[in-house]
Amino acid sequence: MRTRTVGIIGGGPGGLMTAYALQKAANCPVRITLFEASDRVGGKILTPQFARASVHYEAGAAEFYDYSLFDDDPLKELIAEMGLSIRAMGGPATILNGQIVSNLDDVRSHLGPRAASALSAFDRLAKDRMTPQEFYHSDHPDGSASEAIEARFDTMLAAVAEPEARRYIEQLIHSDLATEPCLTSTSYGLQNYLMNDPAYMRIYGIEGGNEQLPRALASRIDATFCLGHKVVGVAGTDDGRLRVESDHNGLRRRDEFDFVVVALPHGHLRSIEFRGDRLAAAMQKHHAYYDHPAHYLRITALFERPFWRECFTDSYWMLDRFGGCCLYDESSREPAGTHGVLGWLLGGTAAEQMSRQTDEQLIAEAIDSLPSFLAHGRDYFIEARVHRWVGAVNAMPGGAAARSLDRRHQPEPTDHPNLFVVGDYMLDSTLNGVLDSAQYVAAWLATTMLENAETLHAER
Ligand SMILES: Cc1cc2nc3c(=O)[nH]c(=O)nc-3n(C[C@H](O)[C@H](O)[C@H](O)COP(=O)(O)OP(=O)(O)OC[C@H]3O[C@@H](n4cnc5c(N)ncnc54)[C@H](O)[C@@H]3O)c2cc1C
């Protein structure tokens, strides 16, 4: 049987998961070449160390979403298959007006009874609109029933009559959404609100750092890894294959494949020139459909000790600064350590605008944002790192109306049926989504390869 060749563009989780799933699913010989522009695999799963102490922190994706209480959870299964241990994460608290708000009673005493009942009413409405099962199945594999564009989430929030309650909800979800309520759909806004309830979803991290997942995947993939190869062009050939042009230290390289998978985040699709009128137009349309950029900014500080532990023992809590941000106790991931690590995750407009500031300004603003009861923490400060993620995620994954999974993953089925795309921006902007996308394309590819092989065999 002839060996099929597959080029995968992008060595982030999406590219690695596609290669791994394809390797497992293929029933014929496959040779995979993976192109990665940078000098490492893992993309936005990144677990670096500080300079002045060998302490790790998450600079990109912080947590994994656990759906195993409902049904299959392919991501949790994959992590277990890699032999990696996980640690549950949680954190119900919000710091609002300098005070800790952890439950409805706290809302009542800090924001007043009217705010508490407005919040309860919103919570009921949200849970009526989407049950945990509906949350789990919210991907619409066949596309949404109607192509009607959904209302934006701000219209739903406008119905919360009490401004304090509305502000509380906005702050609570801002860093998960990574955008503003007026820039996302009602269903995505609702999902990001409901995911704070453990009946809908739980959260965990990988012990020893999340980056172990891409490393474990890479070590199990039998492929040619072309690191430092930025793909600049893709074009169909006369014999129906696909040519990939990459740049390595200024040198151009051209490779031809039977199949190509573009496993890039939405914001990087434009780094490639798709050649030929049909392919260029299809990729342009694909890009435009999901063009809802959302933004993150991380500031992570190392302290001599975790000075906040008298007040907080959870893995994270919310802070009503920068439009609502999440503060991660990064040091809770390594309980044996003596240092304290706090990570500020800013989202949306604040993240985009503040990304223009210098690291020094951002670090100073982050430390200044601590509430007065934690302000003494600055005395323990050692160093901090900044990671800018402008346009790195999606504000309306799946687009304004969901398309069928086939349509999402194959932008030009007529003349380029062997070109596929993989990405979280077509599902839910998370690692669970990018794995679903990768497994969908890998299964499709494996079936297509087998059908092609059987047709050839029958013709002989
Ligand atoms: C700050 C932040 C926090 C997040 N938190 C979470 C979280 O808690 N939970 C969660 O589930 N998800 C989270 N996410 C989302 C998660 O990181 C993504 O779902 C995931 O990284 C998507 O994987 P990917 O492979 O599609 O893209 P990426 O991770 O971006 O990887 C793409 C790779 O392609 C490479 N590349 C780009 N252009 C080219 C080219 N032309 N040629 C070759 N290679 C190229 C890049 O260098 C990169 O390595 C977060 C994202 C950010 C930014």
The ligand as a Tripos MOL2 file, in Angstrom:
@<TRIPOS>MOLECULE
LIG
   53    58     1     0     0
SMALL
NO_CHARGES

@<TRIPOS>ATOM
      1 C1         -3.2810   33.5190   27.9760 C.3       1 LIG1
      2 C2         -4.0730   32.3440   27.4910 C.ar      1 LIG1
      3 C3         -4.7270   31.5580   28.4120 C.ar      1 LIG1
      4 C4         -5.4400   30.4430   27.9860 C.ar      1 LIG1
      5 N1         -6.0240   29.6700   28.9310 N.ar      1 LIG1
      6 C5         -6.6360   28.5310   28.5580 C.ar      1 LIG1
      7 C6         -7.1480   27.6630   29.5440 C.ar      1 LIG1
      8 O1         -7.0160   27.9290   30.7440 O.2       1 LIG1
      9 N2         -7.7720   26.5180   29.1330 N.ar      1 LIG1
     10 C7         -7.9040   26.2010   27.8060 C.ar      1 LIG1
     11 O2         -8.4720   25.1510   27.4870 O.2       1 LIG1
     12 N3         -7.4010   27.0160   26.8390 N.ar      1 LIG1
     13 C8         -6.7770   28.1600   27.1940 C.ar      1 LIG1
     14 N4         -6.2460   28.9780   26.2300 N.ar      1 LIG1
     15 C9         -6.4180   28.6040   24.8150 C.3       1 LIG1
     16 C10        -5.3860   27.5490   24.3870 C.3       1 LIG1
     17 O3         -4.1100   28.0310   24.6210 O.3       1 LIG1
     18 C11        -5.6240   27.2160   22.9260 C.3       1 LIG1
     19 O4         -6.8680   26.5520   22.8130 O.3       1 LIG1
     20 C12        -4.5600   26.3320   22.2760 C.3       1 LIG1
     21 O5         -3.2650   26.7870   22.5170 O.3       1 LIG1
     22 C13        -4.8150   26.2740   20.7630 C.3       1 LIG1
     23 O6         -3.8350   25.4560   20.1520 O.3       1 LIG1
     24 P1         -3.3620   25.7080   18.6420 P.3       1 LIG1
     25 O7         -2.4050   24.6510   18.3430 O.co2     1 LIG1
     26 O8         -4.5530   25.8820   17.7810 O.co2     1 LIG1
     27 O9         -2.6720   27.1520   18.6670 O.3       1 LIG1
     28 P2         -1.3220   27.6090   19.3520 P.3       1 LIG1
     29 O10        -1.2100   27.0850   20.7270 O.co2     1 LIG1
     30 O11        -1.2750   29.0880   19.1830 O.co2     1 LIG1
     31 O12        -0.1760   26.9240   18.4730 O.3       1 LIG1
     32 C14         0.0230   27.2980   17.1360 C.3       1 LIG1
     33 C15         1.4590   27.0410   16.7410 C.3       1 LIG1
     34 O13         1.6150   27.3510   15.3490 O.3       1 LIG1
     35 C16         2.8450   28.0140   15.1580 C.3       1 LIG1
     36 N5          2.7470   28.8160   13.9230 N.ar      1 LIG1
     37 C17         2.0950   29.9920   13.7290 C.ar      1 LIG1
     38 N6          2.1950   30.3920   12.4540 N.ar      1 LIG1
     39 C18         2.9270   29.4480   11.7950 C.ar      1 LIG1
     40 C19         3.3570   29.2670   10.4450 C.ar      1 LIG1
     41 N7          3.0590   30.1630    9.4920 N.pl3     1 LIG1
     42 N8          4.1030   28.1750   10.1460 N.ar      1 LIG1
     43 C20         4.4130   27.2470   11.0900 C.ar      1 LIG1
     44 N9          4.0140   27.3610   12.3790 N.ar      1 LIG1
     45 C21         3.2750   28.4330   12.7320 C.ar      1 LIG1
     46 C22         3.0300   28.8370   16.4090 C.3       1 LIG1
     47 O14         4.3890   29.1720   16.6160 O.3       1 LIG1
     48 C23         2.4640   27.8970   17.4810 C.3       1 LIG1
     49 O15         3.4700   27.0680   18.0230 O.3       1 LIG1
     50 C24        -5.5310   30.1240   26.6060 C.ar      1 LIG1
     51 C25        -4.8880   30.9390   25.6710 C.ar      1 LIG1
     52 C26        -4.1670   32.0300   26.1100 C.ar      1 LIG1
     53 C27        -3.4620   32.9060   25.1050 C.3       1 LIG1
@<TRIPOS>BOND
     1     1     2 1
     2     2     3 ar
     3     2    52 ar
     4     3     4 ar
     5     4     5 ar
     6     4    50 ar
     7     5     6 ar
     8     6     7 ar
     9     6    13 1
    10     7     8 2
    11     7     9 ar
    12     9    10 ar
    13    10    11 2
    14    10    12 ar
    15    12    13 ar
    16    13    14 ar
    17    14    15 1
    18    14    50 ar
    19    15    16 1
    20    16    17 1
    21    16    18 1
    22    18    19 1
    23    18    20 1
    24    20    21 1
    25    20    22 1
    26    22    23 1
    27    23    24 1
    28    24    25 2
    29    24    26 1
    30    24    27 1
    31    27    28 1
    32    28    29 2
    33    28    30 1
    34    28    31 1
    35    31    32 1
    36    32    33 1
    37    33    34 1
    38    33    48 1
    39    34    35 1
    40    35    36 1
    41    35    46 1
    42    36    37 ar
    43    36    45 ar
    44    37    38 ar
    45    38    39 ar
    46    39    40 ar
    47    39    45 ar
    48    40    41 1
    49    40    42 ar
    50    42    43 ar
    51    43    44 ar
    52    44    45 ar
    53    46    47 1
    54    46    48 1
    55    48    49 1
    56    50    51 ar
    57    51    52 ar
    58    52    53 1
@<TRIPOS>SUBSTRUCTURE
     1 LIG1         1 GROUP 0 **** ****
